[in-house]
Amino acid sequence: MQVIKRDGRVVEFNPERIVKAITLAMSQTAGGVDVDLANKIAASVQKQLEDKTQATVYEIQDVVEKKLMASSRKEVAQSYITYRYNRDVARKSKTKEVFLDIIGAKANDVTRENANMNADTPAGMMMKFASETTKPFVDDFLLSNEARQAVKDGYIHVHDKDYYPTKSLTCLQHPLDKILKEGFKAGHGSSRPAKRIETASILGCISMETVQNEMHGGQAIPAFDFYLAPYVRMTFKEEIDKIAEFIDKDLSHLHDYDIKDYIKKPLDGLKDDDRYIQEAINNTVGRVHQSMEAFIHNMNTIHSRGGNQVVFSSINYGTDTSAEGRCIIRELLLSTERGVGNNETPIFPIQIWKKKRGVNYLPEDRNYDLYKYACSVTAKRFFPNFINLDATFNQNEKWDAKDPKRYIHECATMGCRTRVYEDRFGESTSIGRGNLSFTTMNFPKIAIESALEAQEKTGIQFELGRGSEEHMTATYKKNVKKIFMQKLEQYAGVAARQLYDRYKFQCTAVAKQFPLLMSGLWVESEKLKPFDRVEPVLKHGTLGIGFIGLAECLTVLTGKHHGESEEAQKLGLEIIEELRDLVKGFADRYDLNFSVLATPAEGLSGRFTKMDKLQYGTILGVTDREYYTNSNHVPVWYKCTAEHKAKIEAPYHEMTRGGHIFYIELDGDATHNPESIEAVVDLMDKYNMGYGSVNHTRSRCMHCGFENADADLKVCPVCGSEEIDTIQRITGYLVGTTSRWNSGKLSELKDRVTHTGLG
């Protein structure tokens, strides 16, 4: 017989549940517990219902009540009824408490799950109501029993679970050139192709804002400079034509003039064509600057997803060496440096500099001057971050410096760290592709379980955590490693099957459910008709298996983390190598683009820790903080040089093709030391790292605009205002106020130490 539960799930009948409920009711009466009677009643209930193929929980409970009333323990029936009622109230009460927290704009880990979302606004509250009611539905109806149990027990975490029923995908690298050349239709209106830089800038914003409403993750532009460069020339031609009209003279011969660089200069002493060209250049630069300023302003103010958060946007640039591309880059950096509004640091888009030798990294490179400027802007405004196109795993043999469309073969990334590049079904490119979904494994929990089993097997008992290495014999180490690797394979398999199930569910969507995304932005989607299923094109996306807490995992297994122990580092690399090999196997088995992701945990950083601390208690160096260390990072509290951190974390980048990041925490005011930013990029180049960023602090008076690097600034020294805005990087992106951070990330922020050795 099957039982239909309150939430609609169907499970197998289990008489032990009846026994448990009856004995709990008995324990509340003077007669005490009679297990034999409870078993007899359970058997009697099962016999009475044996002709039914299905029964509801309520039907079963009614029969139990009648059996109790007919027994010698009638008083238990009343206790059982009370027990039923209290259970129902408790179930509703839990949901009620969550909803009341949302209604009351209470700051907790539910309402502060995503620091980029303001859950206190009406739209934000509505999103949280929907999110908190959707997640249980996913658990009950869309996850397999295996996956549901693994999530419940804290072995894996399904990201963006609230968006699961919508069949939406995670993220996209926009082929903006398509929209700029062809225009697009969104809502009730349509957009014509761009003809000038202002229109191109606006269409870039609208593209990301519109598709954000069709997806649950970030939006990125993989070659911002290349895509917008043609519209700089169009704008220049337009300026030439304005001058021609004003002086009533044909200047069309100047349209294709070979401009070396778009630099504003005085017109004094210039005559005829030379004067017309420079005037047109000056006007073009002014318009490009305003367009870049507008682009940044729009990406910090245009809201999506029901009006409760700005678009999680990223742009990649730096390798277009044309005069027009350089103009885009220069004015974008200048606008970023000046800031938005009252000169505040722009949070979005996350800007990513594409560093490449022969293009912008060496003194003799064409865009080296812009690279130097980018580093100085990062020293003040945190952005751009840096992707290393010279890393062995980011290179493409088809890249040719003479190819005007070489950006097709350049790896691009999302600000949060998501990387989509290799493709089983086509050439390696980031354009028109994205991540479908990802799931993260709880490494510390797997390690704790492995260690406890190894202790039981070897008979060696000791407290887990920091300093426990002195108790670990060779036999114990061999056993614990073997057990861990077996469990790693087990739960990686669970994650892979869950991702495949979600992929198959996503494949049931039809193209019209994603009107802009599937109109040609996602690779090959232009072939789809409105009611065609999206399955033929989803294969180009990636499925990420992530991990969290490698440092704490190694502390359990070796007594130290990988930043402080060569033995721990050796084991850490073996673990991720094994995960990489497992994931390659999943890719072959399912014929899909599976990849290993160094998870950018935000809300998850504290969730796993709370669960494990509750189950295993406080373990020194493991569960003694409110968070687990993100992915393969050296712990934020561990004091070391920047180069040491680079040496430790670098080897993991090649193995985490789904995304990774290296960061350095600077001390003091970075605006006075842009060379420290260059030093970080040098470390990336030296140690073959793929993506990196620099953390520091900018505190700003919201009244007068005064800025400095004092994280504890409470009162402005210039005007006395107490309205201070402090910018911090939470994972891959910035947050203007820590009031939206969850408890785990706030705890991590307090523990962060600076890294020395950058000059």
Secondary structure, 3 states (H helix, E strand, C coil): CEEECCCCCEEECCHHHHHHHHHHHHCCCCCCCCHHHHHHHHHHHHHHCCCCCEEEHHHHHHHHHHHHHCCCCHHHHHHHHHHHHHHHHHHHHHHHHHHHHHHCCCCCCCCCCCCCCCCCCHHHHHHHHHHHHHHHHHHHHHCCHHHHHHHHCCCEEECCHHHHHHCCCCCEECCHHHHHHHCEEECCEEECCCCCHHHHHHHHHHHHHHHHCCCCCCEEECCHHHHHHHHHHHHHHHHHHHHHHHHCCCCHHHCCCCCCCCCCCCCCCCCHHHHHHHHHHHHHHHHHHHHHHHHHHHHHHCEECCCCEECCEEEEECCCCCHHHHHHHHHHHHHHHHCECCCECCCCCEEEEEECCCCCCCCCCCCHHHHHHHHHHHHHHCCCEEEECCCHHHCCCCCCCCCCCHHHHCCCECCCCEECCCCCCCCCCCCCCCEEEEEEEEHHHHHHHHHHHHHHHHCCCCCCCCCHHHHCCHHHHHHHHHHHHHHHHHHHHHHHHHHHHHHHHHCCCEHHHCCCHHHCCCCCHHHCCCCCECHHHHCCCEEEEEEECHHHHHHHHHCCCCCCCHHHHHHHHHHHHHHHHHHHHHHHHHCCEEEEEECCCCCHHHHHHHHHHHHHCCCCCCCCCCCCCCCCCCCCCCCCEHHHHHHHHHHHHHHCCCECCEEEECCCCHHHCCHHHHHHHHHHHHCCCCEEEEECCEEEECCCCCEECCCCCCCCCCCCCCCEEEEEECCCCEECCHHHCCHHHHHHHHHCCCCECCC
